[in-house]
Each structure stands twice: as C-alpha cells, then as structure tokens.
Amino acid sequence: MEDCLFCKISKGEIPSTKVYEDDDFYAFKDIAPVAPVHVLVIPKKHIANIASLTPDDADVAGKMLYTIQKVAQILGIDKDGYRVVFNTGEKAGQTVHHMHAHILGGKEMAWPGV
C-alpha cells in the first residue's frame, strides 16, 4: 500500500532500528517502547490486520508466528518468556493499519497489562 507507514519502513524508505529481516518479514524496535524489549514484527505483504486475513494469507500468518519465535531468540528473551500482542482495529488500539505483532519482554509482566 502506497501510504502505509509500515510498508515504507520495510522498504527502507523510513528509518528504523532493524532487528531482523527476511524475504517476507521485517522486525524493528518500537519508537515508543512499553517494556525493556519492545519490537514489532510485520509482514512485508500489506495486510491491514488479523480481521483482514483471507485463506490465501494462511501461509503468511503461520510464518509470522515462526518469525516471532526467531526474533525472540535473537533478542535473548526466548528462555525467560515474552508477550506477543496483535491489536486489531481502532478500539483495540491499532494505530497503524498494517498487521503487526508487538513482542514485549525483558521484565516481569502482570495480566492484564504490561
């Protein structure tokens, strides 16, 4: 999508602090972290959110979960635990309409909340 912030970040048109990249996904540090470790994982294919997934996107969704696992290992939070959050829609707090997962870690977390 032409005006999508996250599409531009994944293409390198807007700077970010890259944590991981492959042909299908891009992971980068959140600019407003809410935990000591706060990284976003996005598919390079533009999908607005989980509610916009189609059966043709099943492969993207599955690979995204595996990518989240790899990024957690890179970040060194895979052993102690981490939280994965997908905000879907404005009432859930989604501000960028490109599907993304927040990986949060590096501290003890309460439920609900961070």
N, C-alpha and C positions, 0 to 999 in steps of 0.2 A: 504494500500500500504506500502510495507516494508521500503522504503527510504523516506517516506513523513514526513517532519518536523512536521506538524500539527497532523498527526496520532500519532507520538511519544509523542507529548505534551499531547494529550488527553488520552493517556495510562499511563501518569506519567513517561515516560522514559526520558523526558527532562523537567527540572523545569520550572514552570510558576507561575504567581500570579493569582490563580483561583478566579473568581468572582461568577461562577455558574456552576453546573453540574447536569445532569440527565442521564437517560439511553441512550439518543440519541444525546445530545449536550453538548458542553463544551465551557465556556466563560472565557476569561483571558485578563489581561491588556496587551496592546501593548507595546513592548520594546522600541519603538521609537514614543512616542505619539506626535500627531499634534494638540491636543486640551487638555484642562484640564482633560477631561474624554475621554479616548480612549480605548475601549475594543473590542476584536474580539470574534465573535460567530461562532463556527464551528460545522458541524455535525460530529458525530463520524464515520459515514459511509464515506468512501473516495469517493468524487465526485470532479472532477478536477475544475469545475466552473459552472456557470449557463448554459453556452452553452453545457455542457455535461449532463444536466438533461435529463432523459427519462420519459415517462409516469409513469413508476414504481416508480419514485422519487417524484411524486406529493405530497405524504404524508409528506415526509421529507421537501420539500420546504415550505409547509403550516405550519408545526410545527415549522420550523425555524423562520418564522415571528412572531409567538406567543412567542417563546423563546426570541426573541429580545425585545418584549414588556415587558416580565417579567424581563429581565436583566436591561432594562431602569428604571423600578420601583425600583429594588434593588439598582441601582446607584443613585437614587433620582433625575433623570433628566426627568422623565416622564411628569411632570407638566409644566416645562419651555420650553421643546422642545429639540429635538436631531436630528441628521442626521444619516442616515444609508447608507453606501456605499458598493456596491459589485463591485470590479474590476474584469473584465472578459477578460482574455487574456493579453499578454505582453504589447501591445500598450496601454492598459488601466491602466497599472501599476501593474498588478498582478505578484507578485514575488514568491509566494508560490502557487503551483498548487493543492490546496485543497480549495474547495469552502468555503468562509468565508465572514462575514459581519463585517464592521467596524461600531461601534456605537460611534459617536462623540458628545460631549456636554460640558456643563459647561461654555459656553461663547456665546456671540452673534456671529453669523456667516454670512458672506457675500455669495452672489451667483454670479458667480461660485467660488469655492474655499472654504477654511476652515476659 
